[in-house]
Amino acid sequence: MSGLLRRILPPIVVTALLVILAVVVWPMVFEPYEEIVPGPPSLAAKQNPLLALERLLAETGQGARRQSGLTLTPSAPTTVLLFPDEPINSAQAEQLMIWVADGGRLVYAPATPGEPDPLMDALGVDWLELDEQVEAVMAEQATAPLNLPPFGPGGDLELVSPLAVFTCPADHDTLRLRAPASDRAGCVAVGEAQGSGALVLVSSPTLFHNDQLGLGQHGRFAVEAFTPARERALLITQLKHERLLPFFWEHAAHAVVSLGLLIVVGLWRASRRFGPVLPEPSADRRSLRDALEARGAYLWGKGHLTPLLDALRAEVRAARRLPADDALAAWDELARSQGVPMTFLREALLREPSSDPSTFVRVVAVLAALRRSR
């Protein structure tokens, strides 16, 4: 088995390393970004609720890049759509504010709507109070989007939607978006100028989900209001970079099953289709005496002993001119000349063959010696 493992183990290890390099290491090290191109929707929309937004950005010519990790350069002109899978901390919020103040454009939706958020706290945004204001205005007006009174400190920011283009010299520009199928479905978006950049806060990331963007109104608003023309969008949904060890831990079951299948296939190809994995060892070489004993046992079992022995005795007596009776003088002379004990000589020429195969072999050997020395 050790020889078989030495033959099949190197191909299995090389194959596993190539799979790891192609699936894990190469995308993480050499291709950290995933380009989104236009195309028909697929089953991936069930796992990626933001797939419609990516498609929409690609169709408008702006395109979208997906990135893992909150790494932003101050001079990057890209609009960042930040919809994290976990809440951000104070240090990350400060990093985002610095990036926006240096000219960045950020669209942010909290990971846990309704929970305290350091970025919203820094701007003094209270979603509960803001939502109450929106509901009060919407009770009087049935139009969407809506321009609401100032809310908190800030500067001027121009928001563009398919239904209206306006500039409000207010502290905040607030829009309430409603889905056509429901009077109360929608999200609140607050825009504010920060230094040379811009920041748009959205009450919930569901505004950009596939079912909302598919209605058309929300999708077009998201593209036109949040991303300037001819500017690429950088979509960030994971705050941490993909690590190799957590990836292996997450996909350990798949790796074990795949490795097991490779081992089974390797063993099956290296072994014979039927029978044992390793060939049976060849028989050891036996001595001539062992071969004669085996042949004698075979002849004895088949009942061929008596005819063969009688024929050989008759040939030796005729060649030696030995008397048929027990003539002592003739036997003594033959025993001295051949150097064979008298007991063996009488056993070979006179006695009936016994049931012992070794005795039969000895008798045949004595008769063969007498036959050769005549």
N, C-alpha and C positions, 0 to 999 in steps of 0.2 A: 504493500500500500504506500510505503514511503516513496518508492520510485515513481509511482503514479502521481502522487501529489507534487513531486518535484517537476514533473512534466506539465501539469495543468495549472499549477499555482502562478507562475510568472505571467501567462496570458490573462488570467483573471485579474491579477493586481494591476497590470498595465491598462486593461479595459476600464477598471474602476477609476483609476487616476485620470484617464482621458475623459470619462463622464463627468467627474468632479470639476476638471478644468473647463470643460465646455459649458456646463450648466451653472456653476457657482463662481469660480474664480474669474473667468473671462468677463462676464457681465459686470462683476463688482469692481474689477481693477481697470479694465480697458474700456468699458462702455457703461459709465455710471448713469447715463441719461437714456431715456426711452423716447424716441420720436413718435409722435402721434400723427397718423396720416388719415385722410378721409377714407371711409369704407362703410359697407353695410353693417348694421348692428348684428351682434351675435349673442351667443349664450353668455359671453363675458359680462354683459350688462347686469346679469343677476348677481354677480360677485363684485362688480365695480359700479356703485351707484352714480359715479361721476363720469361714466363713459360718454353720456350724451353731451356733456360740456366739452370734453376733449374732441369729440367729433365736430361740434359746432365751431370751435376755435379753428380747427383744421380747415373746415369748409370756407370760412371767411378769409383764409389766407394768412391768418396770424400764426396758426400752428400752436402746439402745446408741447412742453417738455415736462416729464415726470422726474422728480428728484427725491431722494431719501436723505434726510438730514437738513438741519436748519443752518445752511452755509450760504450767506449772502455777501456779495462784494459791493462796496459803496458805489462803484462806478457802473454797476450793471443797469442798463435801461429797461430791463425786462419787468413786466408787471407780474407780481407774485400773487397767486391764489393760494392762500394758506388755509387748509381745512384739516387740522391735525387730528390724528387718531387718539391722542391723549392730551390732557390740559397742559398748557405751557406754564413755565414758572416765571418768577420776577426777573431773573437774569435774561431769559429769552425775550420777555416783553421789552426790556430795556434795549436789547440788541435790535429788535424790530423797530423801535421808535427812532433809534439813531440812524438806521438804514433809511427810513422814510424821510427823516429830516435832511438827509444828504441827497435827496432827489428820487428816492424809490417810490413805487406805487404799490400799495398793499391792499388786498381784499382778504378779510379775515372773518372766519366764522368759528365760534368756540366749539370745542369737542363735546362739552356738556352744557347745552343751552339751559339757562336759568340758574346755573351755579356761578359763584364768584370767579371772576377772571381778571388777572393782573393787567392785561392790556386795556380792557374796558374800564377798570377802576382808574387807570392813569388818565383816561379821557373824561372821567366823570359821567359815564353812560349808565343809566338805570333802565334796563329793558322793561321792567314792570311798569314804571311810570311812563315810559315812552309808548308802550303798547296801549295804555289807557288813553293817552292823548290821541293816538291813531284811531282807536275805536270810537272816541267821541266825535272826531271829524267825519269818519266814515258813516256814522249814523245820520249825518246831515247831507253828505254828498255820496253819490254812487259812482264816482269816477275813480279810475285807477290809472296811473299813480297819483298820489296826493302830495301837495306841498304843505308842510305843517309849520307852526310857529317855531321861533328859535328855541334851541334846547342846549344849554350849557355853553361854555366858552369855545372859541374856535375862529376860523377864518372863512373866506369865501371858497366855494367849490362848485364847479359846474357839473351837473349830472345830466346825461342824455338818455332818453328812452324812446322807443318807437312812437309813443303817443304824444310826447311833448319834449321840447327843448327849452330849457330855462336856466337862468342864473339868479341865485338868491343871495343878496348881500346879508346873509344871516350867519349866526354862529354855527348852525348845523343845517344841512339839507336832509330832510327825512322823507322817505318814500314808503308807501304801503302798497305791496303788490298782491293782487288777488287773482286766484285761478278762475277762469271763466266757468268752470263746472261747480264752483262753490263760492258763496258770498263771503264766507269767513276764513277761507283757506288762504294762506300767504305768509310772508315774512316781512320783517321790518329791516330796512337798510339805512344806515346813518353814514354820511360822508363828511369828511373834514380835511381841510388843508393843513399840512404839517411842514413848515419850512418850505423847501422847494419841492417836496413830494406831496403825496396824497394818501389818505387812509380811508377805507370804506369798511365799516363794521356791519355784519349781517347777523341777525338774531339767531339764525339756525342754518346749518349747511343744507337743509332740505330744499332750499331755494334753488340749488344747483343739481338736484338729483334728477335721474332720468325721467321720472314720471312728470316732474314739473317743467323741465326744459322741453319735453316733448309737446307741451301745449303751445310753444312758439313765443308767447309774450314774455315769459320769464327768461327764456334762453336768449332772445334778442336783446333784452334789457341787460342781461349779464355781460354779453359781449360788448355792446355799445357803451354802457355806462361805466364798466369796470376796467376795460382794456382799450387804450387808445388805438387808433388805426395804425396799421403797419408796424405793430409792436408785438413781439412774441410774448407768450404767457408761460410762466413757470409754475406748475402745479406741484404743491408739496402737501402730502398727506401723512408722511411719517417723519417724526422729529429726529429719529435716530437712524444712523446708517445701518445697513444690513451687515450683521456680523456673521462670520463663518461658523463659529461654534453654536450660537443659537439656531442658525439655519439647519445644521446637522441634527441638533437635538429635536427640532420641530419635525424634521423629515426622517427621524431614525427608523421608524417602522418601514417606510418605503425603501430605505437603504438596505435594511436587513433582508427584506423580501427579495429585492433585486439581486443582492449578493448571493442569497440562497439559490435563486434560479440560475445564476451564472455557474455556481458550483455544481448543481445538478446536471446542467447541460454539458459542462466539461467532463464530469464523470461518465456521463452516458456516451459521449463521443470517444472518450479514451478507452472505454471497456468494450468487450465484445457484446454484440446485441443480445445473445443468449448465453447463459452459463456464467461461470465465476468471473470476477473482475480481472484476476491474474491467471495466466495459464498454469496448468498443473506442472510441478517439477518433474524433470526426466528421471527415470529409474536409475539407481546406482548400478555401476558395472559389477557383475558377480564373477566369482572364480569359476574355473572349469568344473571343479568338483560340485559346486552348487548347481551348475547347469545340468550336470549329469544326474544329480539327485532329483532335480525337478523333472527331468525327462523320465527317469526311472519311476517316479511316483505317478507320472501320467500314464506310462505304459502299464504299470501295475493296476491302476484303477480301471483301465480299459480292458483288462484281461488278456493282453498280448504278451505276457511274460513267458509262459510255458513254451509256445512255439518258437519264439526267438532264442530262448536259452537252449532248447533241444537242438536246433539247427546249428548253433555255434559249437556246442559240445561235440556233435557228430563230425563237424569239420576239423576240430582240433584232434580228436582221436584218430581220424583217418590220416591226418598229416604226420602225427607222431607215432602211429602204429601202436597205440596203447591198447592193452587188453580190456575187454569189457568188464572183467571181474576185478576184484580188489587184490591185484598182485603186488605184494609188498616190495619186492626187489625193483620192479619197474617204477613204482611210485617214488621210492627212495632216490633212485638215480635221477629221475626228472626233477625232484625237489632240489637236489644238490646242484644240478646243472643250471637251473633257472633262478636259484636263490629265493625260492618261495617256500614258506613254511608248509609242512605236510598238512596241517589243518586246513589252510586256505586252498590247497590243491585238491584235497578230497571234497571240500565244499563246492569247488567250482566244477568238478567232473562227475561226482557221484550223488550228492545229496539233492533232495528235493528243494526247490526255492522256498524260502520263508516269506512271511508276510511283511518283512521289514524292507522298505525300499533301499536303505543304505547297504544291506546285505546283498541285494540284487546288483547294486552298482559295483560292489567289491568283486563279486563273482564274474561279472562281465569284464572288469579290468584285468583279472587274472587270465581269463580265456583270451583276451586280446593280446596280452604279453606273450602267451604260449604260441599264439598264431603268428606273431611277428618274428619270433626267434626260431622258427623251424628251419 
